[in-house]
């Protein structure tokens, strides 16, 4: 199981703020609320990261498109300032090295939770949005990566919509890495 934990899909590798709260797996209405909150958060992050003008506006006047882009730029500045002010009042947890897939996460480091434990993972995926994804998890297994412990957490009860948005997040991250590598090679 540890070698094929993520399957054949893309994996998002980064160092991100995260925290772990031990506890039982979330069920019922609380799980439905978590899925709704995560869906809303991922949708907001997606809309912030998509910088292109919507297809419906492609035939509009260039002045209108320019004005909408200018307003979007101003809104992004306000969001970043708001996020920065929010972070000053409530510090984020320490960043940890992770590997994220749509249905699980690998947490590298000695402070990762033990195999068999359950709880709530809070993962901050975008610095402009100081709100975490909250994922009910069970620690399924662990392995060694370059002499470092890696705990493998399986998400519990994540809705299909949230899984799809996590997949999109991972794909966009992968696409940015490729574009950055191509740009650096020039």
C-alpha positions in Angstrom: 0.0 0.0 0.0 2.7 2.7 0.8 4.3 2.5 -2.7 1.0 3.1 -4.5 -0.7 5.4 -2.0 -1.3 8.1 -4.6 -2.1 5.9 -7.5 -1.1 7.1 -11.0 -2.4 10.7 -10.8 -0.5 14.0 -10.4 0.7 15.0 -6.9 1.1 18.5 -5.5 4.4 18.7 -3.6 5.1 21.8 -1.5 5.8 23.1 1.9 2.5 24.5 3.3 1.2 25.5 6.8 -0.8 22.7 8.3 -2.1 21.5 11.7 -3.5 18.3 13.1 -6.1 17.9 15.8 -6.6 14.3 17.0 -10.2 13.1 17.2 -12.8 10.9 15.8 -13.6 10.8 12.0 -16.3 13.3 11.2 -19.7 12.0 10.1 -23.2 13.1 9.2 -24.2 16.8 9.1 -20.8 17.9 10.3 -19.1 16.1 7.4 -21.6 17.7 5.0 -20.8 21.2 6.4 -17.0 20.4 6.0 -17.6 19.4 2.4 -19.6 22.6 1.7 -16.9 24.8 3.4 -14.1 23.1 1.5 -16.0 23.4 -1.8 -16.5 27.1 -1.2 -12.8 27.6 -0.3 -11.5 25.7 -3.3 -13.9 27.6 -5.6 -12.6 30.9 -4.2 -9.0 29.9 -4.6 -9.7 28.7 -8.1 -11.3 32.1 -9.0 -8.4 34.0 -7.5 -5.8 31.9 -9.5 -7.6 32.1 -12.8 -6.4 35.4 -14.2 -8.0 35.2 -17.6 -11.0 37.1 -18.9 -14.1 34.9 -19.2 -14.9 33.5 -22.7 -18.2 35.4 -22.7 -16.3 38.7 -22.8 -14.0 37.9 -25.7 -16.2 39.8 -28.1 -16.7 42.8 -25.9 -14.9 46.1 -26.5 -11.2 46.2 -25.5 -12.0 49.1 -23.2 -14.5 47.1 -21.2 -12.2 44.1 -20.9 -9.3 46.4 -19.8 -11.6 48.0 -17.2 -12.6 44.6 -15.8 -9.0 43.5 -15.6 -8.1 46.7 -13.8 -11.0 46.1 -11.3 -9.9 42.5 -10.8 -6.3 43.7 -10.1 -7.6 46.1 -7.4 -9.8 43.4 -5.9 -6.8 41.0 -5.7 -4.7 43.7 -3.9 -7.6 44.2 -1.4 -7.8 40.4 -0.8 -4.0 40.2 -0.2 -4.1 43.1 2.2 -7.0 41.6 4.1 -5.3 38.2 4.2 -2.1 39.9 5.5 -4.0 41.7 8.3 -5.8 38.5 9.2 -2.5 36.7 9.5 -1.1 39.3 11.8 -3.9 38.6 14.3 -3.8 34.8 14.0 -0.6 33.1 13.1 -0.6 30.2 10.7 0.8 26.9 11.8 4.3 26.0 10.8 4.8 25.0 7.2 5.4 21.3 6.6 6.6 19.4 3.6 3.6 17.6 2.0 2.6 15.6 -1.0 -1.1 16.1 -1.8 -3.4 14.0 -3.9 -7.2 14.3 -4.3 -7.9 11.6 -1.7 -4.9 11.8 0.6 -1.8 13.5 1.8 1.6 12.5 2.7 3.1 14.5 5.6 6.9 14.4 5.8 8.5 14.9 9.2 8.9 13.4 12.6 5.9 15.4 13.9 3.4 13.8 11.6 0.6 11.8 13.4 1.1 8.1 14.2 -0.3 5.3 12.1 -3.8 4.3 13.2 -4.7 7.8 14.6 -7.6 9.8 13.3 -8.3 13.5 13.4 -8.8 16.8 11.6 -6.1 18.1 9.1 -6.1 21.8 8.4 -4.2 22.7 5.3 -3.6 26.3 4.1 -3.4 26.0 0.3 -3.2 29.7 -0.7 -1.5 32.6 1.2 -4.1 35.0 -0.1 -6.8 33.1 1.6 -5.9 32.5 5.3 -8.6 29.8 5.6 -7.7 26.1 5.7 -9.1 23.1 4.0 -10.4 21.0 6.8 -10.2 17.3 6.1 -11.2 14.5 8.4 -8.4 11.9 8.1 -7.1 8.5 9.2 -3.4 7.9 9.2 -3.2 4.7 7.0 0.5 4.0 6.8 4.0 5.4 6.8 7.2 5.0 5.0 10.7 6.4 4.8 11.6 9.0 2.1 15.3 10.0 2.1 15.6 8.9 5.8 12.6 11.0 6.7 9.3 9.7 8.1 6.3 10.2 5.8 2.8 9.6 7.3 0.1 8.8 4.7 -3.2 10.3 5.6 -6.4 9.2 3.8 -9.2 11.7 3.6 -12.5 10.5 5.1 -15.9 11.4 3.5 -14.7 14.0 1.0 -17.4 14.7 -1.5 -17.0 14.2 -5.3 -17.1 17.9 -5.9 -14.3 18.6 -3.4 -12.2 15.7 -4.9 -12.7 17.3 -8.4 -11.6 20.7 -7.1 -8.5 19.3 -5.4 -7.7 17.5 -8.6 -7.9 20.9 -10.4 -5.7 22.6 -7.8 -3.1 19.9 -8.3 -3.3 20.2 -12.1 -2.9 24.0 -12.0 0.1 23.7 -9.6 1.7 21.1 -12.0 1.0 23.3 -15.0 2.6 26.3 -13.3 5.7 24.2 -12.4 6.0 23.2 -16.1 5.5 26.8 -17.3 8.1 28.0 -14.8 10.6 25.4 -15.9 10.1 26.3 -19.6 10.5 30.0 -18.8 13.6 29.4 -16.7 15.1 27.3 -19.6 14.8 30.3 -22.0 
